[in-house]
Amino acid sequence: MSSHIEQLKISPAELKTIAKTIIKEGSRFQMAYLHETDPEPELIYLVDQGPSKVFLQIIVSPVKNIPSLAHVAPLLSWYEREIMDFYDIVFLGHPEPHPLIALEGLRLPRSKAGSKYTNDSTTSEVLDFMARLQVEQPQIQDLFWGPVRGDIVETGEFHFAYIGEAILHYQPRLFYKHRGIETTVRGLSPLMALNYIERISGISSITHSLAFCLAVEDALKIQVPKRAQFIRVALAELERIYNNLHYFSLLCKTTTLKVGESFGSFLEEQAKQLNAILTGNRFLRNVITIGGIKKDLNLASIETGLSKLSKDASKYLDSLANTQSHLDRLIGTGVLSKEIAFDFGATGPVANASGLERDLRLSHPYTSYDDLKITVDIRTDGDALARSQVRATHLIESFKIVKETIEKIAPGEILTKQASINTQSDTDGIGWALGPRGTCIHAVYLQDNRIKQLKIKSASFSNWKVFPQTVNSSNMMDYAINEASFGLTIAGYDR
């Protein structure tokens, strides 16, 4: 069993009472999934018990007559619906029992033999159409935007029920391009699976590959050399830098600040060129591996370029902070309260902007983050401006972290010298990383050096769940700004 986990085995009848108790004590659910053990499966709830504490696995068995926890912990609603989509399991009393991933007329992601759907099933054959909000009042208009939208944005359909500019109800329909990566990697070696993991979300290659490698290393008790750990930290922060520069460029686009949009894109391109100089890949792929990194990197080779980019980025952020027309569009837009942020599972900058002190680099340090100085910016307004301010702090902080990493890194091995990473028995591990959008967790189960099962929690899966709470009762003119301020991606949850 993972050294980062303690377990609590309970019956379905105990689940709701225990869930209420741990939430009252300050713990927070992270995800839920079905562990396909023989002869009977188990239902797993992963709980963050707080800073410096191990994670808690609540194991529910038998998987029958399971009460829904959506009313107790709304963030679990999508996880329960996902489980119902692929297994013959019903969560009793679920407020939204209709399909989440299985949309009509679409081929389902590849699923395990014996699961609810086969590889040849389409939802038009096995499911009724998903219920949509029915609006009868003649003054209320409906707008169904997508799934194919303009520009190069990802696929998703969004239903707006509105009067004039006022949005009365907003309902996203996502998962049009779910790829079934969690089932695709089954039976593969961890090294082979890593090729898929790096591509879960192209702009979060390091986040996912790092969380996955840490999970496998936890399962196999692999010690990663210190130099490799520092390089991993630098890569994670370089990914955060170019993501945050892209974020500000997109945010400027939605507030029609064309110069800000162009300059943000220019800085993002410079960041990606530094990535290519360092690793040979603009998206930092094909570097992290099980047990360390594949090739040694000379972090000092980008030090000068990074220093210049840091100064330019600081000036850029200062100019945005002093552009009143830009700020006016952010202030008061898409307000997310601390209570809703907690209940619905907001993570990363979105959570920090609503007053939640959450940062895995501090609460659950991994790789070499506990050797570095990290500052977390907490805002309480919960609006688009607060989210952009947190992102700005993250951006500047990332430059400082990479600089400190370069100063502290020492010569040494980059890959473990352990004779083998093979295992002939069942073992499991958990790994996590804080990506640009928030918490990413991988739970891996291995058998005979092959992946038996993988469960992925992505930041986008959490933040898309909470986002509609800020759209209802807002207005159409602010929608694009609000969405951009969340920094959402679709590939992240279409895993």
C-alpha positions in Angstrom: 0.0 0.0 0.0 1.1 3.6 -0.6 3.1 5.2 2.2 1.1 8.4 1.6 -2.3 6.8 2.4 -4.2 5.5 5.4 -7.3 3.4 4.9 -10.7 3.3 6.5 -13.0 0.4 5.5 -16.7 1.0 6.0 -20.1 -0.2 4.9 -22.5 1.8 2.7 -24.7 2.5 5.7 -21.8 4.3 7.4 -20.8 6.4 4.5 -22.9 9.5 4.8 -22.3 9.9 8.6 -18.6 9.5 8.2 -18.5 12.0 5.3 -20.3 14.6 7.3 -17.9 14.1 10.2 -14.7 14.5 8.2 -15.9 17.5 6.4 -16.9 19.1 9.7 -13.3 18.4 11.0 -11.9 20.3 8.0 -10.9 17.5 5.7 -11.8 17.7 2.0 -12.8 15.0 -0.5 -10.6 15.0 -3.6 -12.2 12.3 -5.8 -14.1 9.0 -6.0 -13.7 6.0 -8.2 -14.4 2.3 -8.4 -11.4 0.0 -7.7 -11.9 -3.1 -9.7 -10.8 -5.7 -7.2 -11.6 -9.4 -7.4 -14.0 -10.9 -6.8 -16.0 -7.8 -5.8 -15.1 -4.1 -6.6 -14.6 -1.5 -3.9 -15.7 2.2 -4.0 -12.8 4.5 -3.1 -13.1 8.1 -1.8 -9.8 10.0 -1.5 -9.7 12.6 1.3 -7.2 15.3 2.0 -6.9 15.5 5.8 -5.0 18.7 5.8 -1.4 20.0 5.6 1.4 17.5 6.4 -1.1 14.7 6.9 -1.4 11.5 4.8 -4.3 11.1 2.5 -7.2 9.0 3.6 -8.8 6.3 1.5 -12.4 5.6 2.5 -13.1 2.1 1.1 -16.8 1.2 0.8 -17.8 -2.4 0.4 -20.0 -4.1 -0.8 -20.8 -1.7 -3.6 -24.6 -1.9 -3.2 -27.1 0.6 -1.9 -24.6 3.4 -2.0 -26.0 6.7 -0.9 -25.0 9.7 -3.0 -22.7 12.2 -1.3 -23.6 15.0 -3.8 -25.6 16.8 -1.2 -22.8 16.4 1.4 -19.9 17.2 -0.8 -21.1 18.6 -4.2 -17.7 18.2 -5.8 -18.3 14.4 -5.8 -21.4 14.7 -8.0 -19.5 14.4 -11.3 -17.3 11.5 -9.9 -20.5 9.6 -9.0 -22.1 10.2 -12.4 -18.9 9.1 -14.1 -19.0 5.8 -12.2 -22.7 5.3 -13.1 -21.8 5.9 -16.7 -19.5 2.9 -16.9 -20.7 0.5 -14.3 -24.0 -1.0 -13.2 -24.0 1.1 -10.1 -26.6 3.6 -8.9 -25.9 6.2 -6.2 -29.2 6.5 -4.3 -30.6 10.0 -4.1 -28.3 11.6 -6.7 -29.7 15.0 -7.7 -28.4 14.7 -11.3 -28.7 11.0 -12.2 -28.4 11.6 -16.0 -25.2 10.7 -17.9 -22.1 12.8 -17.6 -19.7 11.5 -20.1 -22.0 9.3 -22.2 -23.6 11.8 -24.6 -26.2 10.8 -27.2 -25.0 9.6 -30.6 -21.3 9.5 -29.5 -19.0 6.5 -29.3 -18.1 5.8 -25.7 -14.5 5.7 -24.5 -13.0 2.2 -24.5 -14.1 0.5 -21.3 -13.1 -2.7 -19.6 -14.8 -5.9 -20.8 -17.7 -6.6 -18.6 -18.4 -3.0 -17.8 -21.7 -1.3 -18.6 -20.8 -0.5 -22.2 -18.7 -2.3 -24.8 -16.2 -0.9 -27.2 -18.9 -1.1 -30.0 -21.6 0.7 -28.0 -22.8 4.1 -28.9 -24.9 6.1 -26.5 -27.7 6.4 -29.0 -28.2 2.7 -28.6 -28.1 2.5 -24.8 -29.2 5.9 -23.5 -32.1 8.3 -23.8 -31.3 11.9 -24.6 -30.0 13.8 -21.6 -32.6 16.0 -20.1 -32.3 19.7 -20.8 -33.7 22.6 -19.0 -37.2 23.3 -20.5 -38.0 27.0 -20.6 -41.7 27.8 -21.3 -42.0 31.5 -20.7 -42.0 33.3 -24.0 -39.8 36.2 -22.9 -36.9 33.8 -22.0 -34.6 33.0 -24.9 -32.4 29.9 -25.3 -28.9 29.9 -26.9 -27.1 26.6 -27.5 -23.5 27.5 -28.3 -21.4 24.7 -29.7 -20.2 22.1 -29.7 -18.2 23.5 -32.6 -17.3 27.1 -31.8 -15.3 29.8 -33.5 -11.6 30.3 -33.4 -9.5 27.3 -32.0 -11.4 26.8 -28.8 -12.0 23.2 -27.6 -15.3 21.4 -28.2 -18.2 21.9 -25.8 -21.8 22.9 -25.9 -23.2 25.6 -23.6 -26.8 26.3 -23.0 -27.8 29.8 -22.0 -31.3 30.7 -20.9 -31.5 34.5 -20.8 -33.6 37.6 -20.9 -31.8 40.5 -22.6 -28.3 40.3 -21.2 -29.2 38.6 -18.0 -28.3 34.9 -17.8 -30.9 33.0 -15.8 -29.5 29.5 -16.2 -26.3 28.1 -17.7 -25.6 24.4 -18.4 -22.4 23.2 -20.0 -22.4 19.9 -21.9 -18.8 18.6 -22.1 -17.0 15.3 -22.7 -17.5 15.3 -26.5 -14.0 14.1 -27.1 -13.3 11.9 -24.1 -10.4 9.7 -25.0 -10.6 6.9 -22.4 -6.9 7.2 -21.4 -7.4 5.6 -18.1 -8.6 2.4 -19.8 -6.2 2.6 -22.7 -3.1 2.4 -20.5 -4.3 -0.8 -18.8 -1.9 -3.6 -19.4 0.9 -1.3 -20.4 4.2 -0.9 -18.6 4.5 2.4 -16.7 7.1 3.6 -19.1 4.9 2.9 -22.1 1.9 4.4 -20.4 3.9 7.6 -19.8 3.6 8.4 -23.5 -0.2 8.7 -23.1 0.0 10.5 -19.8 2.1 13.3 -21.2 -0.6 14.0 -23.7 -3.6 14.1 -21.5 -3.5 17.9 -21.8 -0.8 19.3 -24.1 -0.3 22.4 -21.9 0.0 20.3 -18.7 2.5 17.7 -19.9 4.8 18.1 -16.9 1.9 18.2 -14.4 0.4 14.9 -15.4 3.7 13.1 -16.1 5.1 14.2 -12.8 2.0 13.1 -10.8 2.0 9.8 -12.6 5.7 9.1 -12.1 5.4 10.0 -8.4 2.5 7.5 -8.1 4.5 4.7 -9.7 7.6 5.6 -7.7 5.4 5.5 -4.5 4.1 2.1 -5.5 7.5 0.7 -6.3 9.3 2.5 -3.4 11.7 4.2 -5.9 14.0 6.9 -4.5 14.6 9.7 -7.1 18.1 11.4 -7.0 18.2 14.9 -5.6 19.4 16.5 -8.8 16.5 15.0 -10.8 14.1 16.3 -8.2 15.3 19.8 -8.5 15.1 19.6 -12.3 11.6 18.3 -12.0 10.7 21.4 -9.9 12.2 23.7 -12.5 10.3 22.0 -15.3 7.0 22.3 -13.4 7.6 26.0 -12.8 8.6 26.6 -16.5 5.3 25.0 -17.4 3.5 27.3 -15.0 5.3 30.4 -16.5 4.2 29.8 -20.1 0.7 28.8 -19.1 0.2 32.0 -17.0 1.5 34.2 -19.8 -1.0 32.5 -22.1 -3.7 33.1 -19.5 -3.1 36.9 -19.4 -3.1 37.1 -23.2 -6.4 35.4 -23.4 -7.9 37.5 -20.6 -6.8 40.6 -22.4 -8.5 39.3 -25.6 -11.8 39.0 -23.7 -11.6 42.6 -22.4 -10.7 43.8 -26.0 -7.2 44.9 -24.8 -5.5 44.1 -28.1 -2.0 45.4 -27.2 -2.1 43.4 -24.0 -3.2 40.3 -25.9 -0.4 40.6 -28.4 2.3 41.3 -25.9 1.1 38.4 -23.7 1.3 36.1 -26.7 4.8 37.4 -27.5 6.0 36.7 -23.9 4.4 33.2 -24.0 6.3 32.5 -27.2 9.6 33.6 -25.6 8.9 31.2 -22.7 8.3 28.3 -25.0 11.5 29.0 -26.9 13.4 28.9 -23.6 11.7 25.5 -23.0 13.0 24.3 -26.4 16.5 25.5 -25.7 16.5 23.6 -22.4 14.8 20.4 -23.3 14.3 20.3 -27.1 10.6 20.5 -26.7 8.5 23.7 -26.4 6.0 21.8 -24.2 8.7 20.1 -22.1 7.8 16.6 -23.1 9.9 13.5 -23.1 12.1 14.5 -20.2 10.5 13.2 -17.0 10.6 9.4 -16.5 10.1 6.8 -13.8 13.0 7.1 -11.4 14.2 10.6 -12.4 14.7 12.3 -15.8 15.8 10.9 -19.1 18.6 13.3 -19.8 20.6 15.8 -17.8 19.6 19.5 -18.3 21.8 22.5 -18.0 19.4 24.9 -16.2 22.1 27.7 -16.3 21.8 27.7 -20.2 18.4 29.6 -19.9 19.3 31.7 -16.8 20.0 34.9 -18.8 16.9 34.5 -21.0 14.8 33.7 -18.0 16.0 36.8 -16.2 15.1 39.1 -19.1 11.7 37.4 -19.5 11.0 37.9 -15.8 11.6 41.6 -16.1 9.5 41.9 -19.2 6.7 39.9 -17.5 6.8 42.1 -14.4 6.4 45.2 -16.6 3.6 43.6 -18.5 1.7 42.8 -15.3 2.3 46.3 -14.0 0.8 47.8 -17.2 -2.3 45.6 -16.9 -2.7 46.5 -13.3 -2.7 50.2 -14.3 -5.1 49.9 -17.3 -8.5 51.0 -15.9 -10.6 49.8 -18.9 -9.2 46.3 -18.3 -9.7 46.3 -14.6 -13.3 47.6 -14.9 -14.3 44.5 -16.8 -12.7 42.2 -14.1 -14.0 43.8 -10.9 -17.1 42.0 -9.7 -17.2 39.6 -12.6 -17.9 35.9 -11.8 -17.8 36.1 -8.1 -17.2 32.8 -6.4 -17.7 32.6 -2.6 -15.4 30.7 -0.3 -18.2 28.4 0.8 -19.1 27.4 -2.8 -15.5 27.1 -3.8 -14.9 24.6 -1.0 -18.1 22.6 -1.5 -17.8 22.3 -5.3 -14.1 21.5 -5.3 -12.4 24.6 -6.7 -8.7 24.2 -6.9 -5.5 26.2 -7.8 -5.7 30.0 -8.4 -9.6 29.7 -8.5 -9.6 28.4 -4.9 -6.9 30.9 -3.7 -8.9 33.8 -5.2 -11.9 32.8 -3.1 -10.0 32.7 0.2 -9.0 29.0 0.3 -5.4 28.4 1.4 -4.6 25.5 -0.9 -1.2 24.8 -2.4 0.1 21.2 -2.7 3.7 22.5 -2.8 3.3 23.7 0.8 0.6 21.4 2.3 1.9 18.2 0.8 5.5 18.9 -0.5 6.7 16.7 -3.3 10.0 16.4 -5.2 12.2 19.2 -3.7 9.6 21.8 -3.0 10.2 21.5 0.8 13.8 22.8 0.1 12.5 26.0 -1.5 10.8 29.2 -0.4 7.2 29.5 -1.7 4.6 32.2 -1.2 0.9 31.7 -1.8 -1.3 34.7 -2.6 -4.7 34.4 -1.0 -7.5 36.8 -2.1 -11.0 37.0 -0.7 -13.1 38.9 -3.4 -13.5 35.7 -5.5 -14.0 37.7 -8.7 -12.2 37.7 -12.1 -9.8 40.4 -10.8 -8.9 38.3 -7.7 -8.2 35.3 -10.0 -6.0 37.3 -12.2 -4.1 38.8 -9.2 -3.4 35.3 -7.9 -2.2 34.2 -11.3 0.1 37.2 -11.5 1.6 36.2 -8.2 2.1 32.6 -9.3 3.8 33.9 -12.5 6.4 36.0 -10.6 6.8 33.3 -8.0 7.6 30.7 -10.6 10.5 32.9 -11.9 11.9 33.1 -8.4 11.5 29.3 -7.8 13.4 28.5 -11.0 16.2 31.0 -10.0 16.5 29.4 -6.6 16.5 25.9 -8.1 19.4 26.9 -10.4 21.3 28.3 -7.3 20.8 25.2 -5.2 21.1 22.3 -7.7 24.3 20.3 -7.5 25.9 17.7 -9.7 24.7 14.2 -9.3 22.7 11.3 -10.7 19.6 12.0 -12.7 18.1 8.5 -12.7 17.8 6.0 -9.9 20.4 3.2 -9.8 17.9 0.7 -8.4 18.5 -2.6 -10.2 14.9 -3.0 -11.3 11.5 -1.3 -11.1 9.7 -4.6 -11.7 7.1 -6.0 -9.3 5.6 -9.5 -9.4 2.8 -8.7 -7.0 -0.1 -6.2 -6.7 1.0 -2.8 -5.4 -0.4 0.7 -5.5 0.7 4.3 -5.2 -0.5 7.9 -5.3 1.2 10.9 -6.7 0.3 14.6 -7.0 1.4 17.8 -8.5 0.1 21.4 -8.5 -0.3 22.4 -12.1 -1.1 25.9 -13.4 -4.8 25.2 -12.9 -4.6 23.4 -9.6 -4.4 20.0 -8.1 -3.6 16.9 -10.2 -3.7 13.5 -8.6 -2.9 10.1 -10.1 -3.7 6.8 -8.2 -2.1 3.8 -9.9 -2.5 0.1 -9.3 0.3 -2.2 -10.6 0.4 -5.9 -11.2 3.4 -7.8 -12.7 4.9 -4.4 -13.7 1.8 -3.5 -15.7 -0.9 -1.0 -15.0 -3.9 -2.8 -13.6 -5.9 0.4 -13.1 -5.3 4.2 -13.2 -7.5 7.0 -11.8 -6.7 10.6 -12.7 -8.0 13.8 -11.0 -7.4 16.8 -13.1 -7.8 20.5 -12.1 -10.1 21.2 -15.0 -12.5 18.4 -13.9 -12.9 20.3 -10.6 -13.0 23.9 -11.8 -15.5 23.1 -14.6 -17.7 21.7 -11.9 -17.7 24.9 -10.0 -17.7 27.4 -12.9 -21.4 27.4 -13.6 -22.1 28.6 -10.1 -20.6 31.9 -11.2 -22.5 32.2 -14.5 -26.1 31.8 -13.3 -27.5 35.3 -12.6 -24.6 37.0 -14.4 -24.8 38.6 -17.9 -23.9 37.7 -21.4 -21.4 40.5 -21.9 -19.2 39.2 -19.0 -19.4 35.5 -19.9 -16.2 35.3 -22.0 -14.2 37.3 -19.4 -15.5 35.1 -16.6 -14.5 31.9 -18.5 -11.1 33.2 -19.3 -10.5 34.2 -15.7 -11.0 30.6 -14.6 -8.3 29.4 -17.0 -10.3 26.4 -18.0 -9.3 23.6 -20.4 -11.4 20.8 -21.8 -8.7 18.3 -22.7 -7.8 18.2 -19.0 -11.0 16.3 -18.1 -11.5 14.6 -21.4 -8.9 12.2 -20.4 
